[in-house]
Amino acid sequence: MAHRVDARGLSCPQPVVLTKKALAELQAGQLEVVVDNPAARDNVLRFARSAGCQVELSTAGDDYLIRITKKQV
């Protein structure tokens, strides 16, 4: 099962900070980040891509689900 960060209701930079912390703790595998606003979505996507991770985006109602895959270094 993927690790999950629920950043709904948080304004930037909190979703990115939580994502960065979770990725640092994850050796390799998947992290799912849930956000509820376009600014947080865009910032988390940009951060994950700049960290060299694969990213998939989907929606569930008003939420954005960002699945980040980190490969082992």
N, C-alpha and C positions, 0 to 999 in steps of 0.2 A: 504494500500500500504506500502511496506517495505521502510525503510529509505535507502539511497544510498550514498556510498562514491566512488568517481571516483578518483582512485590513479594511473591512467595510466600516464606513462612518469616520474613517481617519483621513485627515488632510495631509498633503505633502509637506514635508518629506517622509512622514511616518511609514507609509507603505513600502517605500524604497529601503528605509533603514531596517525594517523588519525582514524584508526579502534578503537584504545583504547579510544580516545576521544568520538567517536560516540557511542560506547557501554556504556560508563559512563553516557551519556545523555539519553540513552534508558532504560526505566524502565523494559520493557519486550517486546518481539516481534522479528521482523526480521530486519536484516541489510544486505544489499547487498553491497559487496565490489568488485570493478572492478580493476584488475591489468593487466599489459601486459608483465610481465617477470617472469620466474620460481622462482627466488630468493624471490621476493615480495610475490608470491603465497605461497611458502613454509613457509615464516615467518609469514604471516597473518594466515594461517591455524594453525600453531603451537601455536601462541598467542591465537587464539579463543578457541582452544581445552584446553589450559592450564587455560583459564578463565572459564571453565566448560560449554561452549556453544556447541550446536549441529552444525555441519558444513556439508554443501553440496557443491561440486565443479562441475562446468560445464565449457564448453568453448563456445565462440562465436567468430569465426574467430581467430584472434591472441590474443584475450582477455581471461582472466580467470575470471569467475564469481563465487564469493564465497558467499554463502548464509549462514548467521550466525543467529541461533535462540537462543535468550536469554530468559531464563525462569525467571519469577518474583521470587525474593528472599524473 
